[in-house]
């Protein structure tokens, strides 16, 4: 008799996809929060004519 030793992640490969999306969303949210905190100063533009 041959027994197969498969891990939980090998039996459920979709978990890798979920982890990749979580990593991607957390990276984007970190980049956006840094960009919002370090935004440039606003400059008012007026029309001369």
C-alpha positions, 0 to 999 in steps of 0.5 A: 500500500502506498500512502500519499503525504500531501500538505494542506496547501497542495490539496488547496492550490487556490489559497495561493491565489487568495494570498497573492491578492491579499498581498497585492491589495495590501501593497497598493493600500500602503502605496496609496496611504504614503502618497496621500500623506506626502501629497504636494502642496496645492496651487490655486490657478486664477484666470487673469482675463 
